[in-house]
Amino acid sequence: MKTIIGNSRLIFDETSMKEFDFVASLVKVDSFIEQSQKLTRANGNSYIYFFASSLDEELFTSTSCWVGREVIGFSPLDLIEDLGLATKDFDRGEIHSFDGPESLNFHELFKLEQEIRDENPFDSTWRVKINVKNNSTFALQFWE
């Protein structure tokens, strides 16, 4: 399903695929947001951004990924960087979203990504939207 996404600001922890620890990265991001007086979560979702398709295993495992949350507000870049985090502003755009099952491990996630890519010519950058407050729903999201 094609969806319009609005302007957004992401606070994220960048990590290598070899050192990937979703929980540790998300705790780091959440702690920063909670301690900041000028930031609040924009929604209940967390995101994992990938910059290559898992179809190319060598490239995929050599790239980094981002674990983060969309926020409302502002924090000085030097403060964000001091804690080993980063920020990225995204413009309004279109994204293709595919709902995943309630429970998903990484093997199943990458298999689903490959099945979606077999039928669609999407950009190499993609993300997983995770909403743990809504029965841990997942969506794989791709740009054209």
DRENTORKOL-3810 file (N, C-alpha, C; in nm, 4 decimals):
REM DRENTORKOL-3810
@n.u->0.0843; n.v->-0.1166; n.w->0.0000; ca.u->0.0000; ca.v->0.0000; ca.w->0.0000; c.u->0.0894; c.v->0.1237; c.w->0.0000
@n.u->0.0628; n.v->0.2160; n.w->-0.0914; ca.u->0.1383; ca.v->0.3402; ca.w->-0.0991; c.u->0.0811; c.v->0.4385; c.w->0.0021
@n.u->0.1701; n.v->0.4993; n.w->0.0805; ca.u->0.1300; ca.v->0.5886; ca.w->0.1880; c.u->0.2091; c.v->0.7183; c.w->0.1781
@n.u->0.1444; n.v->0.8286; n.w->0.2114; ca.u->0.2128; ca.v->0.9571; ca.w->0.2210; c.u->0.2677; c.v->0.9705; c.w->0.3631
@n.u->0.3953; n.v->1.0058; n.w->0.3736; ca.u->0.4523; ca.v->1.0326; ca.w->0.5055; c.u->0.4868; c.v->1.1806; c.w->0.5126
@n.u->0.4647; n.v->1.2390; n.w->0.6275; ca.u->0.4907; ca.v->1.3812; ca.w->0.6458; c.u->0.6352; c.v->1.4084; c.w->0.6821
@n.u->0.6668; n.v->1.5353; n.w->0.6976; ca.u->0.8000; ca.v->1.5723; ca.w->0.7456; c.u->0.8223; c.v->1.5061; c.w->0.8806
@n.u->0.9434; n.v->1.4624; n.w->0.9042; ca.u->0.9716; ca.v->1.3981; ca.w->1.0320; c.u->1.1179; c.v->1.4193; c.w->1.0702
@n.u->1.1423; n.v->1.4059; n.w->1.1977; ca.u->1.2786; ca.v->1.4132; ca.w->1.2520; c.u->1.3037; c.v->1.2832; c.w->1.3267
@n.u->1.4139; n.v->1.2189; n.w->1.2923; ca.u->1.4506; ca.v->1.0910; ca.w->1.3522; c.u->1.5737; c.v->1.1105; c.w->1.4407
@n.u->1.5665; n.v->1.0621; n.w->1.5629; ca.u->1.6836; ca.v->1.0509; ca.w->1.6500; c.u->1.7205; c.v->0.9034; c.w->1.6462
@n.u->1.8482; n.v->0.8738; n.w->1.6159; ca.u->1.8834; ca.v->0.7335; ca.w->1.5963; c.u->2.0232; c.v->0.7004; c.w->1.6471
@n.u->2.0416; n.v->0.5707; n.w->1.6682; ca.u->2.1711; ca.v->0.5124; ca.w->1.7006; c.u->2.2157; c.v->0.4363; c.w->1.5766
@n.u->2.3329; n.v->0.4683; n.w->1.5255; ca.u->2.3862; ca.v->0.3977; ca.w->1.4092; c.u->2.4747; c.v->0.2840; c.w->1.4559
@n.u->2.4534; n.v->0.1674; n.w->1.3996; ca.u->2.5289; ca.v->0.0495; ca.w->1.4395; c.u->2.5583; c.v->-0.0362; c.w->1.3173
@n.u->2.6608; n.v->-0.1168; n.w->1.3264; ca.u->2.6904; ca.v->-0.2087; ca.w->1.2167; c.u->2.5967; c.v->-0.3294; c.w->1.2274
@n.u->2.5766; n.v->-0.3962; n.w->1.1168; ca.u->2.4918; ca.v->-0.5151; ca.w->1.1193; c.u->2.5547; c.v->-0.6244; c.w->1.2056
@n.u->2.6860; n.v->-0.6274; n.w->1.2122; ca.u->2.7540; ca.v->-0.7301; ca.w->1.2915; c.u->2.7369; c.v->-0.7060; c.w->1.4409
@n.u->2.7212; n.v->-0.5801; n.w->1.4812; ca.u->2.7069; ca.v->-0.5460; ca.w->1.6235; c.u->2.5638; c.v->-0.5075; c.w->1.6597
@n.u->2.4700; n.v->-0.5356; n.w->1.5714; ca.u->2.3314; ca.v->-0.4925; ca.w->1.5880; c.u->2.2703; c.v->-0.5474; c.w->1.7165
@n.u->2.2162; n.v->-0.4571; n.w->1.7986; ca.u->2.1430; ca.v->-0.4928; ca.w->1.9195; c.u->2.0266; c.v->-0.3949; c.w->1.9299
@n.u->1.9120; n.v->-0.4362; n.w->1.8795; ca.u->1.7952; ca.v->-0.3484; ca.w->1.8718; c.u->1.7587; c.v->-0.2904; c.w->2.0074
@n.u->1.7504; n.v->-0.3745; n.w->2.1084; ca.u->1.7073; ca.v->-0.3298; ca.w->2.2411; c.u->1.8040; c.v->-0.2272; c.w->2.2983
@n.u->1.9336; n.v->-0.2549; n.w->2.2924; ca.u->2.0327; ca.v->-0.1614; ca.w->2.3468; c.u->2.0274; c.v->-0.0271; c.w->2.2743
@n.u->2.0149; n.v->-0.0300; n.w->2.1428; ca.u->2.0075; ca.v->0.0943; ca.w->2.0657; c.u->1.8814; c.v->0.1727; c.w->2.0985
@n.u->1.7695; n.v->0.1032; n.w->2.1099; ca.u->1.6437; ca.v->0.1722; ca.w->2.1387; c.u->1.6434; c.v->0.2301; c.w->2.2798
@n.u->1.6998; n.v->0.1600; n.w->2.3750; ca.u->1.7103; ca.v->0.2118; ca.w->2.5123; c.u->1.7939; c.v->0.3400; c.w->2.5131
@n.u->1.9007; n.v->0.3409; n.w->2.4379; ca.u->1.9879; ca.v->0.4589; ca.w->2.4279; c.u->1.9103; c.v->0.5790; c.w->2.3711
@n.u->1.8344; n.v->0.5547; n.w->2.2645; ca.u->1.7538; ca.v->0.6607; ca.w->2.2023; c.u->1.6441; c.v->0.7072; c.w->2.2975
@n.u->1.5715; n.v->0.6140; n.w->2.3554; ca.u->1.4612; ca.v->0.6489; ca.w->2.4455; c.u->1.5093; c.v->0.7268; c.w->2.5676
@n.u->1.6237; n.v->0.6872; n.w->2.6228; ca.u->1.6783; ca.v->0.7589; ca.w->2.7383; c.u->1.7077; c.v->0.9034; c.w->2.7029
@n.u->1.7657; n.v->0.9242; n.w->2.5853; ca.u->1.7963; ca.v->1.0607; ca.w->2.5435; c.u->1.6691; c.v->1.1441; c.w->2.5280
@n.u->1.5677; n.v->1.0871; n.w->2.4633; ca.u->1.4419; ca.v->1.1598; ca.w->2.4413; c.u->1.3763; c.v->1.1931; c.w->2.5750
@n.u->1.3730; n.v->1.0966; n.w->2.6654; ca.u->1.3098; ca.v->1.1178; ca.w->2.7956; c.u->1.3820; c.v->1.2240; c.w->2.8786
@n.u->1.5127; n.v->1.2336; n.w->2.8658; ca.u->1.5901; ca.v->1.3307; ca.w->2.9431; c.u->1.5898; c.v->1.4702; c.w->2.8808
@n.u->1.5513; n.v->1.4786; n.w->2.7549; ca.u->1.5506; ca.v->1.6072; ca.w->2.6859; c.u->1.4194; c.v->1.6801; c.w->2.7128
@n.u->1.4302; n.v->1.8051; n.w->2.7544; ca.u->1.3101; ca.v->1.8835; ca.w->2.7826; c.u->1.2438; c.v->1.9370; c.w->2.6562
@n.u->1.3156; n.v->1.9351; n.w->2.5443; ca.u->1.2626; ca.v->1.9929; ca.w->2.4210; c.u->1.2234; c.v->1.8880; c.w->2.3174
@n.u->1.2230; n.v->1.7606; n.w->2.3556; ca.u->1.1863; ca.v->1.6534; ca.w->2.2637; c.u->1.0762; c.v->1.5665; c.w->2.3218
@n.u->0.9856; n.v->1.5243; n.w->2.2354; ca.u->0.8871; ca.v->1.4225; ca.w->2.2706; c.u->0.8755; c.v->1.3265; c.w->2.1531
@n.u->0.8321; n.v->1.2060; n.w->2.1803; ca.u->0.8098; ca.v->1.1090; ca.w->2.0722; c.u->0.6947; c.v->1.1571; c.w->1.9853
@n.u->0.7118; n.v->1.1451; n.w->1.8558; ca.u->0.6064; ca.v->1.1854; ca.w->1.7623; c.u->0.4955; c.v->1.0803; c.w->1.7555
@n.u->0.5297; n.v->0.9545; n.w->1.7857; ca.u->0.4326; ca.v->0.8453; ca.w->1.7803; c.u->0.4885; c.v->0.7284; c.w->1.8609
@n.u->0.4177; n.v->0.6198; n.w->1.8650; ca.u->0.4615; ca.v->0.5035; ca.w->1.9423; c.u->0.5502; c.v->0.4079; c.w->1.8658
@n.u->0.5921; n.v->0.4463; n.w->1.7456; ca.u->0.6699; ca.v->0.3565; ca.w->1.6615; c.u->0.8197; c.v->0.3696; c.w->1.6861
@n.u->0.8884; n.v->0.2599; n.w->1.6645; ca.u->1.0338; ca.v->0.2630; ca.w->1.6530; c.u->1.0652; c.v->0.2156; c.w->1.5115
@n.u->1.1863; n.v->0.2504; n.w->1.4649; ca.u->1.2216; ca.v->0.2218; ca.w->1.3266; c.u->1.3607; c.v->0.1629; c.w->1.3188
@n.u->1.3785; n.v->0.0712; n.w->1.2241; ca.u->1.5106; ca.v->0.0217; ca.w->1.1866; c.u->1.5276; c.v->0.0550; c.w->1.0389
@n.u->1.6288; n.v->0.1334; n.w->1.0079; ca.u->1.6586; ca.v->0.1706; ca.w->0.8697; c.u->1.7731; c.v->0.0844; c.w->0.8181
@n.u->1.7536; n.v->0.0282; n.w->0.6983; ca.u->1.8569; ca.v->-0.0492; ca.w->0.6302; c.u->1.8918; c.v->0.0224; c.w->0.5005
@n.u->2.0177; n.v->0.0134; n.w->0.4584; ca.u->2.0636; ca.v->0.0874; ca.w->0.3410; c.u->2.1092; c.v->-0.0024; c.w->0.2278
@n.u->2.0712; n.v->-0.1272; n.w->0.2348; ca.u->2.0975; ca.v->-0.2234; ca.w->0.1284; c.u->1.9942; c.v->-0.3344; c.w->0.1408
@n.u->1.9730; n.v->-0.4021; n.w->0.0307; ca.u->1.8832; ca.v->-0.5171; ca.w->0.0328; c.u->1.9554; c.v->-0.6363; c.w->0.0927
@n.u->1.8824; n.v->-0.7173; n.w->0.1667; ca.u->1.9429; ca.v->-0.8387; ca.w->0.2220; c.u->1.9698; c.v->-0.9422; c.w->0.1121
@n.u->1.9216; n.v->-0.9168; n.w->-0.0101; ca.u->1.9509; ca.v->-1.0057; ca.w->-0.1229; c.u->2.1009; c.v->-1.0086; c.w->-0.1534
@n.u->2.1676; n.v->-0.8951; n.w->-0.1308; ca.u->2.3129; ca.v->-0.8863; ca.w->-0.1492; c.u->2.3765; c.v->-0.8994; c.w->-0.0108
@n.u->2.3956; n.v->-1.0224; n.w->0.0317; ca.u->2.4374; ca.v->-1.0494; ca.w->0.1701; c.u->2.5697; c.v->-0.9812; c.w->0.2067
@n.u->2.6661; n.v->-0.9819; n.w->0.1150; ca.u->2.7961; ca.v->-0.9208; ca.w->0.1452; c.u->2.7820; c.v->-0.7704; c.w->0.1684
@n.u->2.7113; n.v->-0.7025; n.w->0.0798; ca.u->2.6901; ca.v->-0.5582; ca.w->0.0966; c.u->2.6052; c.v->-0.5309; c.w->0.2200
@n.u->2.5001; n.v->-0.6088; n.w->0.2380; ca.u->2.4076; ca.v->-0.5881; ca.w->0.3495; c.u->2.4786; c.v->-0.5988; c.w->0.4844
@n.u->2.5619; n.v->-0.7004; n.w->0.5011; ca.u->2.6285; ca.v->-0.7193; ca.w->0.6298; c.u->2.7421; c.v->-0.6194; c.w->0.6527
@n.u->2.7868; n.v->-0.5527; n.w->0.5458; ca.u->2.8944; ca.v->-0.4544; ca.w->0.5614; c.u->2.8420; c.v->-0.3118; c.w->0.5815
@n.u->2.7121; n.v->-0.2916; n.w->0.5679; ca.u->2.6557; ca.v->-0.1576; ca.w->0.5867; c.u->2.6071; c.v->-0.1401; c.w->0.7303
@n.u->2.5849; n.v->-0.0151; n.w->0.7640; ca.u->2.5302; ca.v->0.0138; ca.w->0.8962; c.u->2.3782; c.v->0.0165; c.w->0.8884
@n.u->2.3155; n.v->0.0214; n.w->1.0037; ca.u->2.1712; ca.v->0.0412; ca.w->1.0106; c.u->2.1435; c.v->0.1413; c.w->1.1224
@n.u->2.0260; n.v->0.1978; n.w->1.1194; ca.u->1.9854; ca.v->0.2952; ca.w->1.2205; c.u->1.8687; c.v->0.2388; c.w->1.2998
@n.u->1.8716; n.v->0.2595; n.w->1.4305; ca.u->1.7585; ca.v->0.2270; ca.w->1.5171; c.u->1.7163; c.v->0.3582; c.w->1.5810
@n.u->1.5894; n.v->0.3965; n.w->1.5627; ca.u->1.5500; ca.v->0.5260; ca.w->1.6161; c.u->1.4017; c.v->0.5449; c.w->1.6338
@n.u->1.3698; n.v->0.6686; n.w->1.6706; ca.u->1.2312; ca.v->0.7114; ca.w->1.6889; c.u->1.2129; c.v->0.8485; c.w->1.6262
@n.u->1.0921; n.v->0.8705; n.w->1.5746; ca.u->1.0567; ca.v->1.0034; ca.w->1.5267; c.u->1.0212; c.v->1.0895; c.w->1.6464
@n.u->1.0660; n.v->1.2151; n.w->1.6416; ca.u->1.0451; ca.v->1.3055; ca.w->1.7541; c.u->0.9861; c.v->1.4376; c.w->1.7066
@n.u->0.9308; n.v->1.5081; n.w->1.8027; ca.u->0.8854; ca.v->1.6457; ca.w->1.7834; c.u->0.9732; c.v->1.7310; c.w->1.8731
@n.u->1.0266; n.v->1.8376; n.w->1.8179; ca.u->1.1106; ca.v->1.9267; ca.w->1.8968; c.u->1.2499; c.v->1.9370; c.w->1.8397
@n.u->1.3372; n.v->1.9935; n.w->1.9205; ca.u->1.4740; ca.v->2.0201; ca.w->1.8759; c.u->1.5714; c.v->1.9965; c.w->1.9899
@n.u->1.6884; n.v->1.9479; n.w->1.9544; ca.u->1.7980; ca.v->1.9342; ca.w->2.0496; c.u->1.9260; c.v->1.9718; c.w->1.9757
@n.u->2.0165; n.v->2.0433; n.w->2.0392; ca.u->2.1414; ca.v->2.0808; ca.w->1.9727; c.u->2.2183; c.v->1.9574; c.w->1.9247
@n.u->2.2731; n.v->1.9667; n.w->1.8053; ca.u->2.3436; ca.v->1.8543; ca.w->1.7445; c.u->2.4617; c.v->1.8082; c.w->1.8294
@n.u->2.5341; n.v->1.9015; n.w->1.8901; ca.u->2.6502; ca.v->1.8607; ca.w->1.9702; c.u->2.6084; c.v->1.7766; c.w->2.0907
@n.u->2.4932; n.v->1.8057; n.w->2.1492; ca.u->2.4432; ca.v->1.7262; ca.w->2.2612; c.u->2.4057; c.v->1.5855; c.w->2.2145
@n.u->2.3408; n.v->1.5771; n.w->2.0994; ca.u->2.3031; ca.v->1.4471; ca.w->2.0424; c.u->2.4286; c.v->1.3652; c.w->2.0132
@n.u->2.5264; n.v->1.4291; n.w->1.9500; ca.u->2.6493; ca.v->1.3583; ca.w->1.9127; c.u->2.7319; c.v->1.3179; c.w->2.0341
@n.u->2.7287; n.v->1.3993; n.w->2.1399; ca.u->2.8024; ca.v->1.3656; ca.w->2.2625; c.u->2.7575; c.v->1.2320; c.w->2.3208
@n.u->2.6333; n.v->1.1960; n.w->2.2966; ca.u->2.5797; ca.v->1.0700; ca.w->2.3484; c.u->2.5875; c.v->0.9563; c.w->2.2460
@n.u->2.6576; n.v->0.9822; n.w->2.1357; ca.u->2.6755; ca.v->0.8782; ca.w->2.0348; c.u->2.5539; c.v->0.8558; c.w->1.9478
@n.u->2.4651; n.v->0.9551; n.w->1.9406; ca.u->2.3454; ca.v->0.9453; ca.w->1.8585; c.u->2.3566; c.v->1.0419; c.w->1.7414
@n.u->2.2576; n.v->1.0383; n.w->1.6538; ca.u->2.2532; ca.v->1.1282; ca.w->1.5391; c.u->2.1079; c.v->1.1631; c.w->1.5105
@n.u->2.0886; n.v->1.2578; n.w->1.4204; ca.u->1.9539; ca.v->1.3003; ca.w->1.3830; c.u->1.9453; c.v->1.3180; c.w->1.2325
@n.u->1.8275; n.v->1.2981; n.w->1.1786; ca.u->1.8036; ca.v->1.3145; ca.w->1.0352; c.u->1.6628; c.v->1.3683; c.w->1.0170
@n.u->1.6503; n.v->1.4742; n.w->0.9368; ca.u->1.5194; ca.v->1.5283; ca.w->0.9006; c.u->1.4787; c.v->1.4716; c.w->0.7651
@n.u->1.3555; n.v->1.4259; n.w->0.7567; ca.u->1.3017; ca.v->1.3706; ca.w->0.6328; c.u->1.1923; c.v->1.4620; c.w->0.5793
@n.u->1.1902; n.v->1.4796; n.w->0.4478; ca.u->1.0844; ca.v->1.5566; ca.w->0.3830; c.u->0.9617; c.v->1.4686; c.w->0.3610
@n.u->0.8525; n.v->1.5342; n.w->0.3362; ca.u->0.7281; ca.v->1.4656; ca.w->0.3023; c.u->0.7532; c.v->1.3804; c.w->0.1777
@n.u->0.6901; n.v->1.2648; n.w->0.1712; ca.u->0.7087; ca.v->1.1790; ca.w->0.0545; c.u->0.6149; c.v->1.0610; c.w->0.0539
@n.u->0.6398; n.v->0.9720; n.w->-0.0398; ca.u->0.5587; ca.v->0.8515; ca.w->-0.0523; c.u->0.6430; c.v->0.7299; c.w->-0.0166
@n.u->0.5769; n.v->0.6373; n.w->0.0473; ca.u->0.6431; ca.v->0.5139; ca.w->0.0883; c.u->0.5458; c.v->0.3983; c.w->0.0643
@n.u->0.6001; n.v->0.2839; n.w->0.0301; ca.u->0.5189; ca.v->0.1634; ca.w->0.0116; c.u->0.5299; c.v->0.0801; c.w->0.1382
@n.u->0.4171; n.v->0.0488; n.w->0.1973; ca.u->0.4144; ca.v->-0.0193; ca.w->0.3263; c.u->0.3492; c.v->-0.1563; c.w->0.3138
@n.u->0.4136; n.v->-0.2561; n.w->0.3710; ca.u->0.3652; ca.v->-0.3936; ca.w->0.3686; c.u->0.3589; c.v->-0.4447; c.w->0.5119
@n.u->0.2398; n.v->-0.4779; n.w->0.5576; ca.u->0.2237; ca.v->-0.5271; ca.w->0.6944; c.u->0.2864; c.v->-0.6647; c.w->0.7092
@n.u->0.3527; n.v->-0.6820; n.w->0.8217; ca.u->0.4125; ca.v->-0.8114; ca.w->0.8534; c.u->0.3297; c.v->-0.8829; c.w->0.9578
@n.u->0.3653; n.v->-1.0056; n.w->0.9883; ca.u->0.2936; ca.v->-1.0795; ca.w->1.0933; c.u->0.3225; c.v->-1.0189; c.w->1.2304
@n.u->0.2442; n.v->-1.0599; n.w->1.3295; ca.u->0.2616; ca.v->-1.0062; ca.w->1.4651; c.u->0.3970; c.v->-1.0413; c.w->1.5240
@n.u->0.4473; n.v->-1.1565; n.w->1.4920; ca.u->0.5762; ca.v->-1.2004; ca.w->1.5448; c.u->0.6691; c.v->-1.2230; c.w->1.4268
@n.u->0.7895; n.v->-1.1695; n.w->1.4390; ca.u->0.8806; ca.v->-1.1754; ca.w->1.3258; c.u->1.0238; c.v->-1.1796; c.w->1.3762
@n.u->1.0985; n.v->-1.2815; n.w->1.3342; ca.u->1.2411; ca.v->-1.2819; ca.w->1.3650; c.u->1.3162; c.v->-1.2308; c.w->1.2424
@n.u->1.4461; n.v->-1.2113; n.w->1.2551; ca.u->1.5211; ca.v->-1.1521; ca.w->1.1446; c.u->1.5226; c.v->-1.2398; c.w->1.0204
@n.u->1.5323; n.v->-1.3700; n.w->1.0368; ca.u->1.5295; ca.v->-1.4593; ca.w->0.9212; c.u->1.3994; c.v->-1.4405; c.w->0.8426
@n.u->1.2861; n.v->-1.4376; n.w->0.9127; ca.u->1.1561; ca.v->-1.4187; ca.w->0.8480; c.u->1.1437; c.v->-1.2787; c.w->0.7880
@n.u->1.1982; n.v->-1.1792; n.w->0.8585; ca.u->1.1947; ca.v->-1.0415; ca.w->0.8099; c.u->1.2665; c.v->-1.0302; c.w->0.6755
@n.u->1.3871; n.v->-1.0852; n.w->0.6664; ca.u->1.4636; ca.v->-1.0742; ca.w->0.5428; c.u->1.4024; c.v->-1.1596; c.w->0.4318
@n.u->1.3414; n.v->-1.2704; n.w->0.4669; ca.u->1.2718; ca.v->-1.3506; ca.w->0.3661; c.u->1.1539; c.v->-1.2722; c.w->0.3097
@n.u->1.0778; n.v->-1.2050; n.w->0.3962; ca.u->0.9654; ca.v->-1.1231; ca.w->0.3518; c.u->1.0143; c.v->-1.0067; c.w->0.2657
@n.u->1.1242; n.v->-0.9441; n.w->0.3056; ca.u->1.1811; ca.v->-0.8341; ca.w->0.2255; c.u->1.2165; c.v->-0.8838; c.w->0.0859
@n.u->1.2769; n.v->-1.0012; n.w->0.0767; ca.u->1.3154; ca.v->-1.0558; ca.w->-0.0532; c.u->1.1934; c.v->-1.0871; c.w->-0.1394
@n.u->1.0879; n.v->-1.1396; n.w->-0.0785; ca.u->0.9650; ca.v->-1.1686; ca.w->-0.1530; c.u->0.9035; c.v->-1.0400; c.w->-0.2082
@n.u->0.9038; n.v->-0.9343; n.w->-0.1283; ca.u->0.8493; ca.v->-0.8058; ca.w->-0.1724; c.u->0.9338; c.v->-0.7501; c.w->-0.2862
@n.u->1.0658; n.v->-0.7575; n.w->-0.2732; ca.u->1.1551; ca.v->-0.7050; ca.w->-0.3775; c.u->1.1470; c.v->-0.7848; c.w->-0.5072
@n.u->1.1141; n.v->-0.9130; n.w->-0.4984; ca.u->1.0992; ca.v->-0.9947; ca.w->-0.6197; c.u->0.9897; c.v->-0.9392; c.w->-0.7100
@n.u->0.8912; n.v->-0.8723; n.w->-0.6510; ca.u->0.7772; ca.v->-0.8217; ca.w->-0.7278; c.u->0.7778; c.v->-0.6709; c.w->-0.7472
@n.u->0.8742; n.v->-0.5992; n.w->-0.6840; ca.u->0.8737; ca.v->-0.4529; ca.w->-0.6878; c.u->1.0158; c.v->-0.3979; c.w->-0.7020
@n.u->1.0343; n.v->-0.2978; n.w->-0.7897; ca.u->1.1674; ca.v->-0.2386; ca.w->-0.8088; c.u->1.1917; c.v->-0.1214; c.w->-0.7138
@n.u->1.2090; n.v->-0.1486; n.w->-0.5860; ca.u->1.2247; ca.v->-0.0423; ca.w->-0.4873; c.u->1.3710; c.v->-0.0008; c.w->-0.4714
@n.u->1.3897; n.v->0.1183; n.w->-0.4124; ca.u->1.5207; ca.v->0.1695; ca.w->-0.3775; c.u->1.5864; c.v->0.0755; c.w->-0.2764
@n.u->1.7175; n.v->0.0809; n.w->-0.2652; ca.u->1.7870; ca.v->-0.0084; ca.w->-0.1721; c.u->1.7599; c.v->0.0272; c.w->-0.0258
@n.u->1.7284; n.v->0.1549; n.w->0.0026; ca.u->1.6981; ca.v->0.1957; ca.w->0.1404; c.u->1.5564; c.v->0.1531; c.w->0.1773
@n.u->1.5428; n.v->0.0936; n.w->0.2945; ca.u->1.4118; ca.v->0.0514; ca.w->0.3434; c.u->1.4132; c.v->0.0553; c.w->0.4946
@n.u->1.2943; n.v->0.0461; n.w->0.5533; ca.u->1.2868; ca.v->0.0489; ca.w->0.6989; c.u->1.1795; c.v->-0.0472; c.w->0.7490
@n.u->1.1928; n.v->-0.0807; n.w->0.8753; ca.u->1.0915; ca.v->-0.1602; ca.w->0.9435; c.u->1.0303; c.v->-0.0704; c.w->1.0501
@n.u->0.8989; n.v->-0.0554; n.w->1.0442; ca.u->0.8259; ca.v->0.0220; ca.w->1.1451; c.u->0.7707; c.v->-0.0771; c.w->1.2458
@n.u->0.8001; n.v->-0.0533; n.w->1.3735; ca.u->0.7590; ca.v->-0.1451; ca.w->1.4794; c.u->0.6752; c.v->-0.0679; c.w->1.5797
@n.u->0.5572; n.v->-0.1198; n.w->1.6089; ca.u->0.4713; ca.v->-0.0587; ca.w->1.7097; c.u->0.4441; c.v->-0.1619; c.w->1.8172
@n.u->0.5231; n.v->-0.1574; n.w->1.9255; ca.u->0.5084; ca.v->-0.2575; ca.w->2.0316; c.u->0.3840; c.v->-0.2341; c.w->2.1167
@n.u->0.3296; n.v->-0.1129; n.w->2.1146; ca.u->0.2090; ca.v->-0.0851; ca.w->2.1925; c.u->0.0841; c.v->-0.1407; c.w->2.1252
@n.u->0.0944; n.v->-0.1700; n.w->1.9967; ca.u->-0.0200; ca.v->-0.2200; ca.w->1.9207; c.u->0.0049; c.v->-0.3668; c.w->1.8846
@n.u->0.0152; n.v->-0.4515; n.w->1.9866; ca.u->0.0378; ca.v->-0.5955; ca.w->1.9683; c.u->0.1623; c.v->-0.6251; c.w->1.8845
@n.u->0.2648; n.v->-0.5433; n.w->1.8981; ca.u->0.3912; ca.v->-0.5622; ca.w->1.8254; c.u->0.3702; c.v->-0.5773; c.w->1.6752
@n.u->0.3038; n.v->-0.4825; n.w->1.6153; ca.u->0.2833; ca.v->-0.4875; ca.w->1.4711; c.u->0.4078; c.v->-0.4381; c.w->1.3985
@n.u->0.4317; n.v->-0.4966; n.w->1.2821; ca.u->0.5466; ca.v->-0.4646; ca.w->1.1998; c.u->0.4997; c.v->-0.4243; c.w->1.0612
@n.u->0.5729; n.v->-0.3336; n.w->0.9989; ca.u->0.5497; ca.v->-0.3011; ca.w->0.8587; c.u->0.6853; c.v->-0.2810; c.w->0.7923
@n.u->0.7038; n.v->-0.3417; n.w->0.6780; ca.u->0.8220; ca.v->-0.3174; ca.w->0.5984; c.u->0.7877; c.v->-0.2041; c.w->0.5027
@n.u->0.8734; n.v->-0.1028; n.w->0.4952; ca.u->0.8434; ca.v->0.0160; ca.w->0.4172; c.u->0.9580; c.v->0.0463; c.w->0.3221
@n.u->0.9206; n.v->0.0764; n.w->0.1966; ca.u->1.0180; ca.v->0.0959; ca.w->0.0901; c.u->0.9912; c.v->0.2249; c.w->0.0131
@n.u->1.0991; n.v->0.2853; n.w->-0.0339; ca.u->1.0881; ca.v->0.4008; ca.w->-0.1233; c.u->1.1108; c.v->0.3527; c.w->-0.2654
@n.u->1.0525; n.v->0.4238; n.w->-0.3632; ca.u->1.0736; ca.v->0.3887; ca.w->-0.5043; c.u->1.2085; c.v->0.4355; c.w->-0.5517
END
